[in-house]
Amino acid sequence: MVPGVNRVFAHDGREYHLQVEDLGSEQAALEARVFDQGTLLWRRRVGYAEILAQKLARAEQEDALRALMEKTLQTLQAAIAKGKLA
């Protein structure tokens, strides 16, 4: 299990709290959330079974999961900037 990541994304005078959490290999999913002033605006699961199927060494698997978390955060930031999650 990879520790979750959090980021504050400021856009259009608001500060959004973005979270991506690993739900563990049993669920093979991340959960991404967007909050605005403590209110949950959006939540989705992002599967990663394809990463597990590669049978990578543990360190490589964790690197792949961190990269997926970062990509998910970047996607959330882009969606907010385009007005799709606000």
Secondary structure as GFF3:
##gff-version 3
##sequence-region A 1 86
A	DSSP	beta_strand	5	11	.	.	.	ID=ss1
A	DSSP	beta_strand	14	22	.	.	.	ID=ss2
A	DSSP	beta_strand	29	36	.	.	.	ID=ss3
A	DSSP	beta_strand	39	47	.	.	.	ID=ss4
A	DSSP	alpha_helix	49	53	.	.	.	ID=ss5
A	DSSP	alpha_helix	58	81	.	.	.	ID=ss6
###
